[in-house]
Amino acid sequence: MNHSVALEIARQGFLTGTMVVLPILAVTLFVGLAVSVFQAMTQVQEATLTFVPKLLMVGVVMAALGNWMLTRLVVFFEFCMRHASEVVR
């Protein structure tokens, strides 16, 4: 087993996973923060008020960046398949 190739695949996996998930997490964080500030200012404590805007914005991000995310995942999958034989040796 070639350890350097296995480590490179793991590194690429963590990098790809981070790059794909980061836009969704960032939007969710900022929308949640904005809704929380709005709730604190108006003293409206409704649970669905935090969930619905996050869900809508995640849908917008997925529609806008879904193609890029899928492309990144396919590139990583191809990288794994190219180097799979090196890991098994």
C-alpha positions as CSV (number, residue, x, y, z in Angstrom):
1,M,0.0,0.0,0.0
2,N,1.3,3.4,-1.0
3,H,0.8,5.6,2.0
4,S,1.5,8.9,0.3
5,V,-1.2,8.3,-2.3
6,A,-3.7,7.3,0.4
7,L,-2.9,10.5,2.3
8,E,-3.2,12.6,-0.8
9,I,-6.7,11.1,-1.5
10,A,-7.7,11.8,2.1
11,R,-6.4,15.3,1.9
12,Q,-8.3,15.9,-1.4
13,G,-11.4,14.4,0.2
14,F,-11.3,16.8,3.1
15,L,-10.6,19.8,0.8
16,T,-13.3,18.9,-1.6
17,G,-15.8,18.2,1.2
18,T,-15.0,21.6,2.8
19,M,-15.3,23.5,-0.5
20,V,-18.6,21.9,-1.3
21,V,-20.2,22.4,2.1
22,L,-18.8,25.8,3.0
23,P,-21.2,28.0,0.9
24,I,-24.2,26.3,2.4
25,L,-22.9,26.6,5.9
26,A,-21.9,30.2,5.4
27,V,-25.4,31.2,4.1
28,T,-27.1,29.3,6.9
29,L,-24.9,31.0,9.5
30,F,-25.5,34.5,8.2
31,V,-29.3,34.0,7.7
32,G,-29.5,32.5,11.2
33,L,-27.7,35.4,12.6
34,A,-29.9,37.9,10.8
35,V,-33.1,36.2,11.9
36,S,-31.8,36.0,15.5
37,V,-31.1,39.7,15.6
38,F,-34.5,40.3,14.1
39,Q,-36.1,38.1,16.7
40,A,-34.2,39.9,19.5
41,M,-35.2,43.3,18.3
42,T,-38.9,42.4,17.8
43,Q,-39.2,39.9,20.7
44,V,-40.9,37.4,18.4
45,Q,-39.8,33.9,19.4
46,E,-41.2,31.7,16.7
47,A,-39.4,28.5,15.9
48,T,-40.5,28.4,12.2
49,L,-39.2,31.9,11.7
50,T,-35.6,30.6,11.9
51,F,-36.2,27.5,9.9
52,V,-38.0,28.8,6.8
53,P,-35.5,31.5,5.7
54,K,-32.6,29.1,6.2
55,L,-34.4,26.5,4.1
56,L,-35.2,29.0,1.3
57,M,-31.7,30.3,1.2
58,V,-30.1,26.9,1.1
59,G,-32.4,26.1,-1.8
60,V,-31.2,29.3,-3.5
61,V,-27.5,28.4,-2.9
62,M,-28.1,24.9,-4.2
63,A,-29.7,26.2,-7.3
64,A,-27.0,28.8,-7.9
65,L,-23.9,26.6,-7.0
66,G,-25.2,23.1,-7.4
67,N,-23.5,22.7,-10.8
68,W,-20.2,23.8,-9.4
69,M,-20.6,21.5,-6.3
70,L,-21.4,18.5,-8.5
71,T,-18.5,19.3,-10.8
72,R,-16.1,19.4,-7.8
73,L,-17.4,16.0,-6.5
74,V,-17.1,14.4,-10.0
75,V,-13.5,15.7,-10.3
76,F,-12.7,14.2,-6.9
77,F,-14.3,10.9,-7.8
78,E,-12.3,10.8,-11.0
79,F,-9.1,11.5,-9.0
80,C,-9.9,8.6,-6.6
81,M,-10.5,6.2,-9.5
82,R,-7.3,7.2,-11.2
83,H,-5.3,6.6,-8.0
84,A,-7.2,3.6,-6.7
85,S,-4.8,1.1,-8.2
86,E,-1.8,2.8,-6.5
87,V,-3.4,2.5,-3.1
88,V,-4.1,-1.2,-3.4
89,R,-0.5,-2.1,-4.4
